[in-house]
């Protein structure tokens, strides 16, 4: 009897502290963090409304800039709704995608920090909800980055996000299959 009472007292003291610590997030600017953005992400409070359309003409870099395409691939995400994914460059959100769509932005030549982050809670079994990479842009070049959202029920792994560079051929192929995304902050 005394053991149970002792355990109940300890648990009532430790659990609130554990929950407070568990709710703290690293400074990634992820979807639930109110801290300073890091790794290319923008402020956590910024959310986007996203619309998609079927066709968009191809573009080329202009005025000595580089062109960067962001393509969201949800073919390995077996749940609905699919995530809306924010894209950040050098600490500023530049747009968002959803459900197999893409958009592009012009950037100055040089090194840039890119970030991809789910803007809302996706589910109870979520792994990484934000990811960042660094790349170097050269004037007049076009770059493609694939945002892969995955969750396969049968594998019983957490839902996750990845951000990786893909070659021109794969980028152009995905553009031909995906919708063009336009977004603006809510």
N, C-alpha and C positions, 0 to 999 in steps of 0.2 A: 504494500500500500504506500509506504513512504517513497519507494522507488518511482512509482507512477506520479506522485505529487511532485517530486523533485524534477522529473522529466518534464512535466507540464509547465513548471515554473521556468526552467531553462529554455524550453521551446518558446514560451511567450516572450522571453527577453531576446532571444537570438533571431527568431523569424522576422520581426520587423527590420532589423539591421540587415539581414540577408536579402530581403526584398528591396531595400533601398540601394544596396550595392549592386544587385542584379539589374536594376533599372538604369544604372549609369552606362553610357555608351562611350566608346573611344571617339576621339576627335576626327571623324571621317566625314562629317557633314551628311551622314546617312539619313534615311527618311525619318528617324525618330530622334535625332540629335539636335539640340539647340545651341551647340557649341560652335566655335570658330571652324569654318570649312577647311578641309585639308585635301591633299591629293587631287586637286583640280575641281573638286565639288563646289557647288554654290551653297548659299544659306538653306538650312533645312526647312524653313518656313515657306519657301517658294514652291508652289505647285502649279502645274500646267493643265490647261484644257487642250486636248489633242483631237484633231480632225484628220481624216485620211481621204485621199482621192486616188483614182486608179492610175492616171498617167501624169508624167511630168517630163518635159524635154530634157535631154542631157545638157550639162553645162561644162564649161572649161574655166580653168583659173584665169583671172584677169589681174592686170596692174601689178605684176610681180608677187602676187599672193599665191598661197597654196590652197587647194580645195580639199576638204575633209568630209567624207560621207560617213554617216552612222546608220547602220542597218540592224534593226531589232529582229532577231529570229526566235520565234516562239514555237517552232515545230516540235521541240522536246518539252513543252510545258503542257502537261495533260490535266489542266484544271481551268476552271473559269471562275471569275474573270481573270484574264491574263494581265500581267503587270503593265502599268504605265511607267516608262523608264525615262528619267531625266538625264540629260547629257550636259556635263560641265567642261569648260576649258579654262584653265588658269584661275579657278576660283569663282567663275561666273557660270550660271546655268545658261545655255545657249538654245535649248529646245528640248523637246520630248518626243517619244515614239510610243506606239502601242501595236500589238498584234501584227507582226510581220510587215513593218513599214520602215521607211528611211527618210532622212533629210540630210542636208549638207550645209556647210558654212565655209566661208573664206577665212584663212588665218595668215598672219604675217609669217615670213620665214623665221626659223629658229626653233628652239626647244619649247614644248608645251606639255602641261600636265592635263590629262584627260580623265574624266570621271563618269561613271555610269551608276545610277542609283535608282532603286524602286522608290516612287514617290509615296506609296501607301503600303500598308500592311498586306502581305500576300497570303499568309496562313500561319498556323501554329508551328509548322515544321519548316522554318526558314533558316537557311545557312547564311551565306554571305549575301547581303542585300545592297552592297555598294562595292565597286572595284575601280582601281585607278591604274593608269599606265602613263609613261612618259614617251614622247616621240619627238623626232626632229623633222620639221617641215622644210622643204626646199622650194624656192620660188618656181612657179609654173607647174608643179607636180600635183597629182591627185592621189589621195590616200583613202582607204576603205577600212573601217573598223566595225567588226561584228559584235553586237551585244547579244549574247546567247543566254536566254532564260530557260532554265530546265527544271522540271519536276516530273518524275515518272513514278506513278503510284506503286507499281510492282517492285521497284527497287528499294522502296522505303528509305530513301535518302532525303535530306533536306532540300527544299527548293533553293536554287542558287542562280547567281548571275555571273557572267564572265564578259570580259572585254578584250578582244584580240584583233590584231591587224590581219587582213586578208589581202591576197594579191588582186590585181586589176581584173583578171578574168572572172574570179569568183565574185568580186564586188559587182561587176556589171551584170553577171547572171542573176544575182539576187535582186538587183534593182529592177530587172525585167519581170520578176515574179512578185515583188512586193508593192505595196501602195506607197504613195508619197505622203509624208506627214507634215502638217503645219500645226504649230502650237503657239499659245500665248499664255502668260501667267494669269491665274485666276484672280 
